[in-house]
Amino acid sequence: MRTGIAHLLGLLSVVVAALLRPGPVVRWLSRRFPDVLFQQPNAGRLVALTFDDSPHATSTPRILDVLAAHDARATFFMIGEYVAGNEEVVRRLIAEGHELGNHMLSDAPSARLPAAEFERQLRQTHDLLAGFGPVRWFRPGHGWFNRRMLDQLHRHGYRCAMASTYAYEFLPISGGYAAQHILLNVGPGGVIVLHDGAANQERTLGVLERILPALRHRGYRVVTLSELAAAGQAPGVDQG
């Protein structure tokens, strides 16, 4: 019992620290889990933009419109159950230079799945997405992972991607405040996460309309996770 309480308090302390001052927490997590991408050192003035819980029949096309208007690229983490009926949306985002990520079959906590079920959902979602384009990145449902999951991912050629900058959609804050929080905390090589879907539609679009011109004004280019990771592996290349 005491061990469980201590673990919970430790986790809560990390969450609180991440809310108040995410930079040190992200750097600590990056050192502890070097095979997970939280941010990409040595990437120059690049920032990766990611969306969870795609695709959606109306919100994803509106997101794509905003990205196109600002010449930005992104990685969309797909829930397998949402693909049927939205195939044209997925084809459009690939055609416009974005990329796919695996966000499992349903919107549920990935870390709670037994190993066999995790494997089944990972592979089934991969099979649903692979016909549209390459799928290299994984993000766990409901935001956390364990070492066993990472080992399974590696066997299937995936890398887990988390983020360094969050909009904190689970808090009752406005889109303007969420955008301000992102802009205060994002830095070179950062990874931003937003959410797709009807529940987040107007808020996400409002955040995008604020942060994309601000990032460009600061000299950042908004790219996919694969572009960010590749830039970090090419020292000496000026990405400014």
C-alpha positions as CSV (number, residue, x, y, z in Angstrom):
1,M,0.0,0.0,0.0
2,R,2.7,2.5,1.0
3,T,4.7,1.7,-2.2
4,G,1.5,2.4,-4.3
5,I,0.9,5.7,-2.5
6,A,4.5,6.7,-2.9
7,H,4.4,5.9,-6.7
8,L,1.1,7.9,-7.0
9,L,2.6,10.9,-5.2
10,G,5.7,10.7,-7.3
11,L,3.6,10.7,-10.5
12,L,1.5,13.6,-9.3
13,S,4.6,15.6,-8.5
14,V,5.9,15.1,-12.0
15,V,2.5,16.2,-13.5
16,V,2.4,19.3,-11.3
17,A,6.0,20.2,-12.2
18,A,5.2,19.7,-15.9
19,L,2.2,22.0,-15.7
20,L,4.1,24.8,-13.9
21,R,7.5,24.5,-15.6
22,P,7.7,21.7,-18.3
23,G,11.2,22.3,-19.6
24,P,13.2,20.6,-16.7
25,V,10.7,17.7,-16.6
26,V,11.0,17.1,-20.3
27,R,14.8,17.1,-20.1
28,W,14.7,14.6,-17.2
29,L,12.3,12.3,-19.1
30,S,14.4,12.5,-22.2
31,R,17.5,11.4,-20.3
32,R,15.5,8.6,-18.6
33,F,13.9,7.3,-21.8
34,P,16.4,8.1,-24.6
35,D,14.5,5.9,-27.1
36,V,11.4,8.1,-26.7
37,L,11.2,11.4,-28.6
38,F,10.1,14.2,-26.3
39,Q,12.1,16.9,-28.1
40,Q,15.0,16.8,-30.6
41,P,18.3,18.5,-29.7
42,N,20.4,20.0,-32.5
43,A,17.4,20.4,-34.8
44,G,17.8,24.1,-35.3
45,R,14.7,26.3,-35.5
46,L,12.3,23.5,-36.2
47,V,9.2,22.5,-34.3
48,A,7.2,19.4,-34.8
49,L,3.4,19.7,-34.7
50,T,1.3,16.6,-33.8
51,F,-2.4,15.8,-33.4
52,D,-3.9,13.0,-31.4
53,D,-7.2,11.2,-32.1
54,S,-7.5,11.7,-35.8
55,P,-9.1,11.4,-38.3
56,H,-12.4,13.3,-38.0
57,A,-14.8,14.0,-40.9
58,T,-15.0,17.8,-40.2
59,S,-12.3,18.9,-37.8
60,T,-9.3,17.2,-39.7
61,P,-10.1,19.0,-43.0
62,R,-10.4,22.3,-41.2
63,I,-7.0,21.7,-39.5
64,L,-5.5,20.8,-42.9
65,D,-6.9,24.1,-44.3
66,V,-5.1,26.1,-41.5
67,L,-1.9,24.2,-41.9
68,A,-1.9,24.8,-45.7
69,A,-2.5,28.5,-45.2
70,H,0.6,28.7,-43.0
71,D,2.8,26.3,-44.9
72,A,3.1,24.0,-41.9
73,R,3.4,20.2,-41.8
74,A,2.3,17.9,-39.0
75,T,2.1,14.3,-37.8
76,F,-1.5,13.0,-37.2
77,F,-1.8,10.1,-34.7
78,M,-4.7,8.0,-36.0
79,I,-7.1,5.9,-34.0
80,G,-7.8,2.8,-36.0
81,E,-11.6,2.8,-35.3
82,Y,-11.9,6.2,-36.8
83,V,-10.4,5.5,-40.2
84,A,-13.4,3.8,-41.8
85,G,-15.5,6.4,-43.5
86,N,-12.6,9.0,-43.4
87,E,-10.4,7.4,-46.0
88,E,-10.5,10.5,-48.2
89,V,-9.4,12.7,-45.3
90,V,-6.4,10.4,-44.7
91,R,-5.5,10.5,-48.4
92,R,-5.7,14.3,-48.4
93,L,-3.3,14.7,-45.5
94,I,-0.8,12.4,-47.0
95,A,-1.1,14.3,-50.4
96,E,-0.4,17.6,-48.6
97,G,2.8,16.4,-47.0
98,H,1.7,15.4,-43.5
99,E,2.4,12.0,-42.0
100,L,0.6,9.3,-40.0
101,G,1.2,8.0,-36.5
102,N,-0.3,4.9,-34.7
103,H,-2.5,5.9,-31.8
104,M,-3.9,2.4,-31.3
105,L,-7.3,1.0,-32.2
106,S,-9.5,2.8,-29.8
107,D,-9.3,5.8,-27.5
108,A,-8.3,4.0,-24.3
109,P,-5.2,3.9,-22.0
110,S,-2.6,1.9,-23.8
111,A,-0.6,1.2,-20.7
112,R,-3.4,-0.8,-19.2
113,L,-3.6,-3.3,-22.1
114,P,-2.1,-6.8,-21.5
115,A,0.9,-7.5,-23.8
116,A,-1.1,-9.7,-26.2
117,E,-3.9,-7.2,-26.6
118,F,-1.4,-4.3,-27.0
119,E,0.3,-6.3,-29.8
120,R,-3.0,-7.0,-31.5
121,Q,-4.2,-3.4,-31.5
122,L,-0.8,-2.1,-32.6
123,R,-0.6,-4.5,-35.6
124,Q,-4.3,-4.0,-36.5
125,T,-4.0,-0.3,-36.5
126,H,-0.8,-0.5,-38.5
127,D,-2.5,-2.6,-41.1
128,L,-5.3,-0.1,-41.4
129,L,-2.8,2.8,-42.0
130,A,0.0,1.3,-44.0
131,G,-1.9,1.4,-47.2
132,F,-2.0,5.2,-47.0
133,G,1.7,5.8,-46.3
134,P,4.6,5.0,-44.0
135,V,3.8,4.7,-40.3
136,R,6.9,5.0,-38.1
137,W,5.6,6.8,-35.0
138,F,3.5,5.6,-32.0
139,R,1.9,7.6,-29.3
140,P,0.1,5.8,-26.4
141,G,-3.5,6.4,-25.8
142,H,-4.1,8.6,-22.7
143,G,-0.5,9.7,-22.6
144,W,1.8,7.2,-21.0
145,F,3.9,4.1,-21.7
146,N,5.9,1.4,-20.0
147,R,9.1,-0.4,-20.8
148,R,7.3,-3.5,-22.1
149,M,5.4,-1.4,-24.5
150,L,8.6,0.2,-25.8
151,D,10.2,-3.2,-26.3
152,Q,7.1,-4.3,-28.3
153,L,7.2,-1.1,-30.4
154,H,10.9,-1.5,-31.3
155,R,10.3,-5.1,-32.6
156,H,7.8,-3.6,-35.0
157,G,10.0,-0.8,-36.2
158,Y,8.2,2.0,-34.3
159,R,9.5,4.8,-32.1
160,C,7.4,6.3,-29.3
161,A,6.8,10.0,-29.6
162,M,5.6,12.1,-26.7
163,A,5.9,15.9,-26.6
164,S,7.6,18.8,-24.9
165,T,4.8,21.4,-25.2
166,Y,1.1,20.7,-24.4
167,A,-2.0,22.7,-24.7
168,Y,-3.5,21.0,-21.6
169,E,-7.0,20.4,-23.2
170,F,-8.0,18.5,-20.1
171,L,-8.0,21.8,-18.1
172,P,-10.8,24.4,-18.4
173,I,-8.7,27.0,-20.1
174,S,-9.4,29.1,-23.2
175,G,-7.8,28.6,-26.6
176,G,-6.0,31.9,-26.2
177,Y,-4.5,30.8,-22.9
178,A,-3.5,27.4,-24.3
179,A,-1.8,29.2,-27.3
180,Q,0.0,31.5,-24.9
181,H,1.2,28.5,-22.8
182,I,2.6,26.8,-25.9
183,L,4.4,29.9,-27.1
184,L,5.9,30.5,-23.7
185,N,7.3,27.0,-23.5
186,V,8.2,25.9,-27.0
187,G,11.8,26.0,-28.1
188,P,14.1,24.7,-30.9
189,G,13.4,21.0,-31.5
190,G,10.2,21.1,-29.5
191,V,7.2,18.8,-30.1
192,I,3.7,20.3,-29.8
193,V,0.6,18.1,-29.2
194,L,-2.9,19.2,-29.9
195,H,-6.1,17.1,-30.3
196,D,-8.3,16.5,-33.3
197,G,-12.0,15.7,-33.1
198,A,-15.4,17.4,-32.6
199,A,-15.0,18.1,-28.9
200,N,-11.7,20.0,-29.5
201,Q,-12.5,21.5,-32.9
202,E,-13.0,25.2,-32.3
203,R,-10.4,25.4,-29.6
204,T,-7.7,23.6,-31.6
205,L,-8.4,25.8,-34.6
206,G,-8.1,28.9,-32.4
207,V,-4.8,27.7,-31.0
208,L,-3.4,27.0,-34.5
209,E,-4.5,30.4,-35.8
210,R,-2.5,32.0,-32.9
211,I,0.6,29.9,-32.7
212,L,1.4,29.3,-36.4
213,P,2.0,32.9,-37.4
214,A,3.8,33.6,-34.1
215,L,6.2,30.7,-34.7
216,R,6.9,31.8,-38.2
217,H,7.5,35.4,-36.9
218,R,10.1,33.9,-34.5
219,G,11.9,32.1,-37.3
220,Y,10.6,28.6,-36.7
221,R,9.5,26.1,-39.4
222,V,6.7,23.7,-38.4
223,V,7.4,20.2,-39.6
224,T,6.6,16.5,-39.1
225,L,8.2,14.3,-36.5
226,S,10.2,12.5,-39.1
227,E,11.6,15.8,-40.5
228,L,12.5,16.9,-36.9
229,A,14.2,13.7,-36.1
230,A,16.2,13.7,-39.4
231,A,17.3,17.3,-38.7
232,G,18.6,16.3,-35.3
233,Q,20.8,13.6,-36.9
234,A,22.4,15.9,-39.4
235,P,24.8,18.1,-37.3
236,G,26.2,21.1,-39.1
237,V,23.1,21.7,-41.2
238,D,21.6,25.2,-40.6
239,Q,17.8,24.8,-40.2
240,G,17.2,28.4,-39.4
